[in-house]
């Protein structure tokens, strides 16, 4: 059996070779060419991360905070380049989350799936 590190590297290569990652990387590169758009995407991601942090901490989410995130999301979705980036990022994130879920299930059950 291969060394666990070899298998981890193989998984990383498979992820990097996936359509989800290639589409995400291409969309990210295109978005980065427009500094204003890249800044808006970064602001959205920061606000989204802060919203998730507050949810996990059990803090009350105000309508103002949720409205700001929703408003920025709508602005981004109106721009085709930003929309493509956000959608590609979401697909890539879902794929990575699926990998984590599979690992978690296997480790939790103590067996192979």
Phi, psi and omega in degrees: 000143180295157173296143181302325179293323177296319179292323178295320177294323177295319177297317179299318177296319179296320178295314181296330179274355183289153176300320181301314181290316181298318179294319178297312181297319179294316180295322179295318180296317179295315181296325182293340180287347178244100184304321180295316179294317178300321178295319178295319179296316179298319177299316180299313181297320179296315180294321179296317178298317180296320178299314179295321178299316180294321178298314181294329180278356179078015180283152177287134178263122181280156177299327181297313180297313181295323178294321178297315180295316180296320180296314179295322177299315181295322177297315180297319182292341178283341179263120184302321180292315179294319179299317179297318180297309183299317180294319179295320178296319180296317179296318179296316179299318178298319179297315180295320177298322176299319178298314178299320179297315179299314178300316180298318180294318180294316181292324179293320182279342180077010181226193179258154175247000000 
